[in-house]
């Protein structure tokens, strides 16, 4: 089969599109012929050696395709079935593409518990777009923050994977969503897709504008994945008894603590990583009930994975960057 592998840490130039032996499904495993995979910042970090993984390694956490074969003891899945992969079980303790070979390949073997039927309303590209970031956002909003209909949500960086996922999930749950971006074009796209308000965090005063947008109420749930660059404002805009759900810190993990705001406003700071299989099942149910579709920005051919990495690192995307895998 063809796959994209790294043999060393580094930039996009270390990605090799090459022939790799076909994997074989063992007991309890499923062989999936992939039709599409997504690109996540996780792939960039692993490629860079953050963390460095055993090599050669096929990157890619998300994928969707068709069951090619099932190993002994596998029940509920059959050859020819359209499926999507849950990229990480046990709260992310084992993630496809980081702790084992991933989805940037024509074929993949994974334990059967990682494989679920594809939502019928999604095509393969859409199905491969949602798992990692959408289950992350679902756990933040639903499991950890207990988001309720009508509450205000702030989604930093709506063009990012987590930002776009949080926006679409919050809207599907009946929340009111303020999105931010440093790009007016991305803000216009978000408004067209149903965002209640949009703020340019590069040129505007997010705290001041949020206060006006919410009539002084503030934000009930802040989706925080940026870190040092946004933390002070996240605490500032949070409503009394609000929740700040944190899943990452792309600009740095050590912002000023702002403890005074936490106690004066009775805020809850909620850490969240990946998701459990119960979270993933809840996300699938939400998607089926609401016909939620993930936001897809652009699709590259598998052979052009290096170009896809460069594009994602350029931060010009709105939604998910995808890889199409030929049959």
C-alpha positions in Angstrom: 0.0 0.0 0.0 0.9 3.7 -0.2 1.4 5.7 3.0 2.9 8.9 4.3 5.6 8.2 6.8 8.3 10.0 8.8 11.7 8.5 9.3 13.1 11.5 11.3 11.8 14.6 13.1 11.6 17.8 11.2 9.6 20.0 8.8 7.2 19.0 6.0 10.2 17.8 3.9 10.6 14.7 6.2 7.2 13.3 5.0 7.7 10.4 2.6 5.0 9.1 0.3 6.1 5.5 -0.1 5.3 1.9 -0.4 4.6 0.1 2.9 3.6 -3.6 3.5 -0.1 -4.1 3.7 -1.2 -4.6 7.4 -3.2 -7.7 8.3 -6.0 -7.9 10.8 -5.3 -10.2 13.8 -7.8 -11.4 16.4 -10.0 -8.6 17.6 -8.8 -6.3 14.9 -10.3 -4.7 11.8 -8.6 -3.9 8.5 -10.1 -0.7 7.0 -9.5 0.6 3.5 -9.4 4.4 4.0 -11.1 6.8 1.7 -10.2 10.0 3.6 -8.2 11.2 6.5 -7.8 14.5 8.3 -4.8 16.6 9.3 -4.5 17.8 12.9 -2.0 19.9 14.7 -1.1 16.7 16.5 0.4 15.5 13.2 2.5 18.6 13.0 3.8 18.2 16.6 4.6 14.5 16.1 6.4 15.3 12.8 8.4 17.9 14.6 9.3 15.5 17.4 6.9 17.0 20.0 6.7 14.2 21.2 9.3 12.2 19.2 7.9 8.8 18.4 9.4 5.5 17.2 10.0 5.5 13.5 9.2 5.0 10.7 5.7 6.1 11.7 2.6 6.8 9.6 0.9 9.9 10.9 -2.9 10.6 11.1 -5.5 10.2 13.8 -8.7 10.6 11.9 -10.0 8.4 9.1 -13.0 7.0 7.4 -13.4 4.2 4.9 -14.7 0.7 4.3 -14.1 -2.5 6.2 -11.7 -4.7 4.2 -11.5 -7.6 6.6 -12.2 -8.5 10.2 -10.1 -10.6 12.6 -11.3 -13.6 14.7 -13.7 -12.7 17.4 -14.9 -9.4 15.9 -18.7 -8.9 16.1 -20.9 -6.2 14.8 -18.7 -5.2 11.9 -18.6 -6.8 8.4 -16.7 -6.5 5.1 -17.9 -3.7 2.9 -19.3 -1.7 5.8 -18.7 2.1 5.8 -17.0 3.1 9.0 -15.2 5.9 10.9 -12.4 5.6 13.4 -12.5 6.8 17.0 -8.9 8.1 17.2 -8.3 7.7 20.9 -9.7 5.7 23.8 -9.1 6.0 27.5 -9.1 9.8 27.5 -6.3 9.9 24.8 -3.9 7.5 26.5 -3.6 5.7 23.2 -4.1 7.9 20.1 -3.9 6.6 16.5 -1.0 8.2 14.7 0.9 9.0 17.9 1.1 5.7 19.7 0.7 3.5 16.6 0.7 3.9 12.9 -2.0 6.2 11.7 -4.5 7.0 8.9 -2.4 8.7 6.3 -2.3 5.5 4.3 -4.5 3.3 2.1 -5.0 0.7 4.8 -5.0 0.6 8.6 -5.5 -2.1 11.2 -7.0 -1.1 14.5 -8.7 -2.8 17.4 -12.4 -3.3 16.7 -13.4 -1.0 19.5 -11.9 1.9 17.6 -14.3 1.3 14.6 -17.9 2.5 14.4 -20.5 2.8 11.6 -20.2 6.0 9.6 -23.0 8.5 10.1 -25.2 8.1 7.0 -25.6 11.8 6.3 -21.8 12.4 6.0 -19.6 11.5 3.1 -16.2 10.0 3.7 -14.3 13.4 3.8 -16.8 14.8 6.3 -16.7 11.6 8.4 -12.9 11.7 8.6 -13.0 15.4 9.5 -14.9 15.3 12.8 -13.5 12.7 15.3 -10.5 14.1 17.0 -11.4 17.8 17.3 -15.2 17.3 17.6 -15.0 14.7 20.4 -12.5 17.0 22.1 -14.9 20.0 21.8 -17.9 17.8 22.8 -16.3 16.7 26.0 -15.3 20.3 26.9 -18.8 21.6 26.3 -21.1 18.8 27.3 -19.3 16.4 29.7 -17.1 18.9 31.5 -18.9 22.3 31.2 -22.5 21.0 31.2 -23.5 23.5 28.5 -27.2 24.4 28.6 -29.5 25.7 25.8 -29.4 29.5 25.6 -26.1 30.0 27.3 -23.3 32.1 25.8 -20.2 30.4 24.5 -16.9 32.0 23.4 -15.0 30.0 20.7 -11.5 31.4 20.3 -10.0 31.0 16.8 -13.0 29.8 14.9 -10.9 28.9 11.9 -9.0 26.2 13.9 -10.1 22.6 14.3 -11.2 22.9 17.9 -12.6 26.4 17.4 -14.8 25.4 14.4 -15.9 22.2 16.2 -16.9 24.1 19.4 -18.8 26.6 17.3 -20.8 24.0 15.4 -21.5 21.8 18.4 -22.6 24.7 20.6 -25.0 25.9 18.0 -26.4 22.3 17.6 -27.0 22.3 21.4 -28.9 25.6 21.2 -26.3 27.9 22.7 -25.5 31.4 21.6 -21.9 31.6 20.2 -19.4 34.4 20.0 -16.5 33.5 17.7 -13.1 35.2 17.3 -10.5 35.3 14.6 -7.7 37.5 13.4 -9.3 37.3 9.9 -12.4 39.3 8.9 -13.0 36.8 6.1 -13.2 33.9 8.6 -15.5 35.9 10.8 -17.8 36.5 7.9 -17.8 32.8 7.1 -18.7 32.0 10.7 -21.6 34.5 10.7 -22.9 33.0 7.5 -22.9 29.6 9.2 -24.9 30.9 12.2 -22.5 32.4 14.7 -24.4 34.9 16.8 -21.6 37.4 16.9 -18.0 37.7 15.7 -15.0 39.7 17.0 -11.6 40.2 15.4 -9.2 39.5 18.3 -6.3 41.1 16.4 -7.9 44.5 15.8 -10.8 44.6 18.4 -11.2 44.6 22.1 -12.7 41.2 22.8 -13.6 41.9 26.4 -15.4 45.2 25.6 -17.2 43.8 22.6 -18.4 40.7 24.4 -19.8 42.8 27.2 -21.9 44.7 24.7 -22.9 41.6 22.8 -24.1 39.8 25.9 -25.7 42.9 27.5 -23.2 42.8 30.3 -24.0 39.1 31.2 -20.6 37.7 30.0 -19.7 34.3 28.7 -21.1 31.1 30.4 -18.6 28.7 28.8 -15.2 29.8 27.4 -13.6 27.3 25.0 -9.9 27.9 25.8 -7.2 26.2 23.7 -4.8 29.1 23.0 -3.2 29.8 26.4 -1.0 32.7 27.2 -2.3 35.0 24.4 -6.0 34.7 25.5 -6.1 33.6 29.1 -6.4 37.0 30.7 -9.3 37.9 28.4 -11.0 34.5 28.9 -11.2 35.1 32.7 -12.3 38.7 32.0 -15.2 37.8 29.7 -16.4 34.9 31.8 -19.8 35.5 33.5 -20.2 35.0 37.3 -20.3 31.3 37.9 -19.0 30.7 34.4 -16.9 27.8 33.2 -13.5 28.0 31.4 -12.9 24.7 29.7 -9.2 24.2 28.7 -7.9 21.6 26.3 -4.6 23.2 25.1 -2.3 26.1 25.1 -0.9 26.7 21.6 0.7 30.1 22.6 2.2 28.8 25.8 1.1 27.0 29.0 2.1 29.5 31.6 -0.2 32.6 31.5 -0.7 35.0 34.5 -3.0 33.0 36.8 -5.6 35.8 37.4 -6.7 34.0 40.6 -8.6 37.1 41.8 -11.0 36.8 38.9 -11.5 33.1 39.6 -12.6 33.5 43.2 -14.4 36.8 42.9 -16.5 35.5 40.0 -16.8 31.9 41.3 -15.4 30.6 38.1 -14.8 26.9 37.3 -11.6 26.0 35.4 -12.1 22.7 33.7 -9.3 20.7 32.2 -10.2 18.4 29.3 -8.3 16.0 27.0 -9.7 14.0 24.2 -12.8 12.0 25.1 -14.1 8.7 26.4 -16.0 6.2 24.3 -19.2 7.5 26.1 -18.4 11.0 24.9 -17.8 9.7 21.3 -21.2 7.9 21.4 -22.8 11.1 22.7 -21.2 13.1 19.8 -22.4 10.5 17.2 -26.0 10.7 18.7 -25.9 14.5 18.5 -24.7 14.4 14.9 -27.4 12.0 13.9 -30.2 13.9 15.6 -29.2 17.3 14.3 -27.5 16.3 11.1 -24.5 18.3 12.2 -21.8 18.5 9.5 -18.2 19.3 10.3 -16.6 22.4 8.6 -14.2 21.3 5.9 -11.8 23.9 4.5 -9.7 22.1 1.8 -8.8 18.6 0.6 -5.4 17.5 -0.6 -4.4 14.2 -2.2 -2.5 11.8 0.1 0.6 12.2 -2.1 0.5 15.9 -1.4 0.5 15.5 2.4 3.6 17.8 2.7 1.7 20.6 1.0 -1.2 20.0 3.4 1.1 20.3 6.4 2.5 23.6 5.0 -1.1 24.9 4.5 -2.2 24.0 8.0 1.0 25.6 9.5 0.1 28.8 7.6 -3.1 29.1 9.6 -5.2 30.3 6.7 -7.8 27.5 7.0 -11.4 27.7 8.1 -12.2 24.3 9.4 -10.5 21.0 8.7 -7.7 20.3 6.3 -8.3 16.9 4.7 -6.5 14.2 2.7 -8.3 12.2 0.0 -7.0 8.6 -0.4 -7.5 6.9 -3.8 -9.3 3.6 -3.9 
